[in-house]
Amino acid sequence: MRHMVLIRLDPATVPDAGPDEKLMAEMNVLIEEMTKAGVLLDTNGLHPIEEGTRIRQTGGVQTVTDGPFIESKEFIGGYCLLQTRSTEEAVEWASRFLRVHGNEWDIEVEVRQLADQE
């Protein structure tokens, strides 16, 4: 089963300096473990929300808006694409990802199975 893990952040609670060296080192260890286990297919962070563009379609009319998006209460900061035996396994890996962030980060992930895997 493949699962997309969307990493959601609240812009008001992201540390100004971003991830510190300790977090990055612990994240690299976890990523290496996930890769060796054959679970991690892809992962990456995203550029800041200020550099993003939103395209909204309503009634067939599209509106393009460049960031920053002042009204954003949260944003997707990155993703992981996992290959697991079950949703429960994907949730466990996502939970480990959250634990690496410690107390400094208010962070949430959403684990979604890819539609072609039903």
N, C-alpha and C positions, 0 to 999 in steps of 0.2 A: 504494500500500500504506500502511496506517496501522499505526503502532507506538506502544506505550505504553512510555515509559522511566520505570522506577521508580528513584528516588534513595534509596539505602540508606546509612544512617549508623550508626556505632558510638557510642552515647551517651557512652562513656568518652573518646572522642577529639575530640568536637565542641568547638571553641574556646568558652570561657566567654562571650566577648563576641559570639559568633555571627559572621556575615559582616561583614567590615570595609568601609569606604567604597570602597576600591580594588576589592575583589571585586565589590561591587554595581555599580560603574561598568562593569567589564569584562563582567559578566553582562548588563547592559542593552545593551551594544554587540552581544554575541552574539545576544541575543533579537531585537534589531532586524534583524540580518542574517538570522536564520532566518525572521522574519516577511516581510521583503522577498523572500526566496527562495521563499516560499509553502510552506515546510516545517512551520512551527510552527502547529499548530491551537489548542493550549491549553497552559498551564504554570502551576504555582503551587506554593508551599511549603505545608506542612501545619502546623497548630498543634502545639505540643509534645505529646509522647507522654503526658505527665502529664494532659492534658486529654482523652485518648481513652477510648473504651469498646470492650471486646472482647465479642463474643457467640460462644460456642462451643456447638455442638450435637453431642452424643454419644448414640447410641442413642435419638434422637428427643427428648432432654431438652436444653433450652437453659439455659446459665449466662451471666449478664451480669456482667462485671467492669469496674469503672471504674479508670482509671490513677491513679497511676503503676504501671507493670509492672516490678517489681524484677528479674525474671528476663530482661528483654530484653537480648540481646547486640547487637541491631541494630534499627533501626526505619526505616520509610519516611518520609523527610523532605519529599518532594515528588514531582512527576511532570511529564513532558512528553508531550504527544500530538503525534506527528509524522505528516506525509503525505510519503512519499518514493517514489522509483521502485524501490527495492530495500532489502532488509535491510542490505546493506553500506553504503548511504547513511545509513540510520538509525544504524548503529553509528558511522560517522564523525562525525555530528553529536553523538552522545552522548559520544564521545571528546573532542571539542572542549569540550564542557560540563565534563568532568572536568579538562581542562588548565587551564581558567580558575581552578580552585580552588587551584592551586599546591601547595606542599609542606605547608602548614599543615593541610590536611584529609585524613583517611583516609576516602575516599568510594568508593562503588561504585554502578554503575547496572546495571540489568537491562533489556535491550531485548527486548520481546515483541511479535510481530505480533498484531494483533487477529484473532480467530477468524473473523469474517465476511469476511476478506480473502483466504481461501485459494482 
